Amino acid sequence: MNRRVFTRMFVVLEYAMSSHLTSPPLPPTPSIAIVGAGLGGLTLARVLHVNGISATIYEAETSPNARAQGGLLDLHEYNGQLGLKAAGLHDEFLALALPGEDAKRVADRHGVLLLDKPGEASTAKPEVDRGALRQLLIESLPTDAIRWGHKLARTRCLAGGQHQLVFTDGSTTSADLLVGADGAWSRVRPLVSAAKPSYTGTAFIETHLVDGATRYKASANTIGSGTLMAVEPGKGILAHRHANGNLHTYVALNKPEAWIGAIDFSQSAVALHHIAKEFEGWAPQLRALVTDSDTEPVVRLIHALPVDHRWARIPGVTLLGDAAHLMSPFAGEGANLAIYDGAELGHALRDHPGDIEAALTAYETALFPRSASFASQTAWNHQRFFGDDAPQGVVALFTTH
């Protein structure tokens, strides 16, 4: 082979290798900041992680155990469980599920049972401890994925859809994508929406009886093995019996905020005695769930965003969970939707590499009608619980479903 031919072959080979056989450059990896280490934000971070995309969660709480995480929730197979499957944690979730604790009872003020649905062994919507599920998600992430003790103070829009986050300790960071997973009173929401949660008119007063199954046998027997809903127009006692014998109660009252605010709940016995006046004539085993508590009662005013809450596309920022669609708990969808939102946003970012806006458009296009549907259902259920036809309306609600 002469030198000229050899040189020409070498040039052709070099061109082929450089122009045809090498991979195109990968799109730059965006920086993703998630505000809030609740179930939704954690699911998003986990789904991104299993798809090779890094993200950082900024959480105001100083540690995973800084506060109690609430009671039980039921994870639905059509949304919450799908999110956990996307996170690769479904089997681990099933190991945490509490079979039989999804039993439901409805009673009147006299403790007379109007509906008694035993617990099921089905995995369609098993109960799980919220704290245990959150811990599972936390442990599934790299140890440096969550920045504890980072309470967001304010945000600032930067060029190109970026946002700067300023925390109360004075530290700052910036991100190509900012996700508000920071709950009802989101500090990220004002970037995209002027909507604020409004009081629904219902307040919960949370109480606990440790080893109530032994110490308050009549109350425990009325509750059964799962949840009891004793309701009438404008009020109710919603109680759950845990497998360890503890009794966890939400005393529900339709009252103005000012009425609730006038009660000094730091004086537990006095406050509960005042609340118990609203339940005069109710069965003693039900009133005991109101008058007695081994912990200081906690007031939870139920707020909600507008049923059809949505926002115009704002570059580089979006919301999930309660930050996007806060609703009352009367369909049991809040945690389920947060988990599902996190998974869906993670998949959208995976499916649109290098194009955050395309990912957010796809995510929000599906998010808005889905949220509105569940928010409408929840608002309707709320009315059934404490409306003029209670408790029969609640019986009809659970008989239908």
Residue pairs with C-beta under 8 A, 6 or more apart in sequence:
27 353
27 354
27 355
28 354
29 53
29 54
30 175
30 176
30 177
30 354
30 356
31 56
31 174
31 175
31 176
31 177
32 48
32 53
32 54
32 55
32 56
32 175
32 176
32 177
32 179
32 349
33 55
33 56
33 58
33 163
33 165
33 173
33 175
33 177
33 178
33 179
34 41
34 44
34 45
34 55
34 56
34 57
34 58
34 179
34 181
35 41
35 57
35 58
35 152
35 165
35 178
35 179
35 180
35 181
35 182
35 186
35 187
35 188
36 57
36 58
36 59
36 180
36 181
36 182
36 183
36 186
36 321
36 323
37 57
37 59
37 61
37 64
37 134
37 138
37 146
37 148
38 134
38 181
38 182
38 183
38 321
38 322
38 338
39 130
39 133
39 134
39 137
39 321
39 335
39 338
39 339
39 342
40 181
40 320
40 321
40 322
40 338
40 339
40 341
40 342
41 57
41 179
41 181
41 182
41 320
41 321
41 342
42 57
42 134
42 137
42 138
42 141
42 342
43 83
43 84
43 86
43 87
43 137
43 338
43 339
43 341
43 342
43 343
43 346
44 55
44 179
44 181
44 320
44 341
44 342
44 343
44 345
44 346
45 55
45 57
45 141
45 145
45 146
45 342
46 87
46 88
46 89
46 137
46 140
46 141
46 342
46 346
47 83
47 86
47 87
47 342
47 343
47 345
47 346
47 347
47 350
48 54
48 55
48 346
48 349
48 350
49 55
49 140
49 141
49 142
49 145
50 87
50 88
51 346
51 350
53 346
53 349
53 350
54 145
55 145
56 145
56 146
56 147
56 173
57 141
57 145
57 146
57 147
57 181
58 147
58 150
58 152
58 165
58 167
58 173
59 146
59 147
59 148
59 149
59 150
60 149
60 150
60 151
60 152
60 182
61 67
61 148
61 149
62 148
62 149
63 148
63 149
64 134
64 135
64 138
64 148
68 131
69 130
69 131
69 134
70 130
70 131
71 129
71 130
71 240
71 248
72 98
72 101
72 127
72 128
72 129
72 130
72 240
72 242
73 127
73 128
73 130
73 133
73 332
73 335
73 336
74 102
74 125
74 126
74 127
74 128
74 332
75 81
75 84
75 93
75 97
75 125
75 126
75 128
75 133
75 335
75 336
75 339
76 124
76 125
76 332
76 333
76 336
77 123
77 124
77 125
79 333
79 336
79 337
79 339
79 340
80 335
80 336
80 337
80 339
80 340
81 90
81 93
81 123
82 340
82 343
83 336
83 339
83 340
83 341
83 342
83 343
83 344
84 90
84 93
84 339
84 343
86 343
86 346
86 347
87 137
87 140
87 343
88 140
89 136
89 137
89 140
92 136
93 128
93 133
93 136
94 123
94 126
96 128
96 129
96 132
96 133
96 136
97 123
97 126
97 127
97 128
98 126
98 127
98 128
98 129
98 243
99 119
99 121
99 126
100 118
100 119
100 120
100 121
100 225
100 226
101 119
101 127
101 225
101 226
101 240
101 242
101 243
102 119
102 120
102 125
102 126
102 127
102 226
102 227
103 117
103 118
103 119
103 224
103 225
103 226
103 227
104 115
104 117
104 226
104 227
104 229
104 398
105 113
105 115
105 116
105 117
105 222
105 223
105 224
105 226
105 227
105 228
105 229
106 113
106 114
106 115
106 228
106 229
106 230
106 231
106 391
106 394
106 395
106 398
107 113
107 114
107 222
107 228
107 229
107 230
107 286
107 391
108 114
108 230
108 232
108 391
109 230
109 232
109 279
109 281
109 282
109 283
109 286
110 282
110 283
111 222
111 230
111 283
111 285
111 286
114 391
114 392
114 395
115 394
115 395
115 398
115 399
116 224
117 398
118 225
119 225
119 226
125 332
127 226
130 335
138 146
149 169
150 167
150 169
150 171
151 167
151 168
151 169
152 165
152 166
152 167
152 168
152 182
152 187
152 188
153 166
153 167
153 168
153 187
154 166
154 187
155 163
155 164
155 165
155 166
155 178
155 187
155 188
155 191
156 163
156 164
156 166
157 163
157 191
158 164
158 174
160 176
160 315
160 316
161 176
161 315
161 316
161 317
161 356
161 357
162 174
162 175
162 176
162 316
163 174
163 175
163 178
163 191
163 316
163 317
164 172
164 173
164 174
165 172
165 173
165 174
165 175
165 178
166 172
175 316
176 316
176 356
177 316
177 317
177 318
177 349
177 356
177 360
178 188
178 191
178 316
178 317
178 318
179 188
179 317
179 318
179 319
179 320
179 345
180 186
180 187
180 188
180 189
180 191
180 317
180 318
180 319
180 320
180 323
180 324
181 319
181 320
181 321
181 323
181 338
181 342
182 188
182 323
183 321
183 322
183 323
183 326
184 197
184 303
184 322
184 323
184 326
185 197
186 319
186 322
186 323
188 317
188 319
188 323
189 195
189 319
189 323
189 324
191 314
191 317
192 311
192 312
192 314
192 317
192 318
192 319
193 309
193 311
193 319
195 305
195 306
195 309
196 305
197 303
197 304
197 305
197 326
198 303
198 304
198 305
199 257
199 301
199 302
199 303
200 302
200 303
200 304
200 328
200 382
201 254
201 255
201 256
201 302
202 252
202 253
202 254
202 302
202 328
202 382
202 386
203 252
203 253
203 254
203 255
203 257
203 260
203 299
203 300
203 301
203 302
204 238
204 250
204 251
204 252
204 299
204 300
204 301
204 302
205 250
205 251
205 253
205 265
205 272
205 275
205 297
205 298
205 299
205 300
206 248
206 249
206 250
206 251
206 297
206 298
206 299
206 300
207 248
207 249
207 251
207 272
207 289
207 290
207 292
207 293
207 295
207 297
208 246
208 247
208 248
208 249
208 293
208 294
208 295
209 215
209 216
209 219
209 246
209 247
209 249
209 289
209 292
209 293
209 294
210 246
210 294
211 244
211 245
211 246
212 219
212 220
212 241
212 245
212 246
212 247
213 220
213 241
213 245
213 246
213 247
214 245
216 247
216 285
216 288
216 289
216 292
218 284
218 285
218 288
219 239
219 247
219 285
219 286
219 288
219 289
220 241
220 245
220 247
221 285
222 228
222 283
222 285
222 286
223 239
223 240
223 241
223 247
224 241
225 241
226 240
226 241
227 238
227 239
227 240
227 241
228 237
228 238
228 239
228 240
228 241
229 236
229 237
229 238
229 385
229 391
229 394
230 236
230 237
230 238
230 239
230 282
230 286
230 391
231 237
231 238
231 252
231 385
231 386
231 390
231 391
231 394
232 390
232 391
233 386
233 387
233 388
233 390
234 253
234 254
234 386
235 252
235 253
235 254
235 278
235 279
235 386
236 251
236 252
236 385
236 386
236 390
237 249
237 250
237 251
237 252
237 279
237 282
237 286
237 289
237 290
238 249
238 250
238 251
238 252
239 247
239 248
239 249
239 250
239 289
240 247
240 248
240 249
241 247
242 248
247 289
249 289
249 290
249 293
250 300
251 275
251 279
251 289
251 290
252 385
252 386
253 260
253 275
253 278
254 386
257 301
260 299
260 301
263 271
263 274
263 275
264 270
264 271
265 271
265 296
265 297
265 298
265 299
266 296
268 293
268 296
268 297
271 297
272 290
272 291
272 292
272 293
272 297
273 291
275 290
275 297
276 287
276 290
276 291
279 286
279 287
279 290
302 328
302 329
303 326
304 326
304 327
304 328
304 375
304 378
304 379
305 324
305 325
305 326
305 327
305 375
307 327
307 372
307 375
307 376
307 379
308 368
308 372
308 375
309 324
309 325
309 371
309 372
309 375
310 364
310 368
310 371
310 372
311 319
311 364
313 357
313 360
313 361
313 364
315 356
315 357
316 356
318 324
318 345
318 360
318 363
318 364
320 338
320 341
320 342
320 345
320 367
321 334
321 337
321 338
321 341
321 342
322 334
322 338
324 341
324 367
324 371
325 337
325 367
325 371
325 372
325 374
325 375
326 334
327 333
327 334
327 374
327 375
327 378
327 379
328 378
328 379
328 381
328 382
329 378
330 378
330 381
330 382
330 384
330 385
331 374
331 377
331 378
331 381
333 374
333 377
333 378
337 370
337 371
337 374
341 367
344 363
344 366
344 367
345 359
345 363
348 359
348 360
348 362
348 363
349 356
349 359
351 359
351 362
352 358
352 359
352 362
381 397
384 390
384 393
384 394
384 396
384 397
385 393
385 394
385 397
387 393
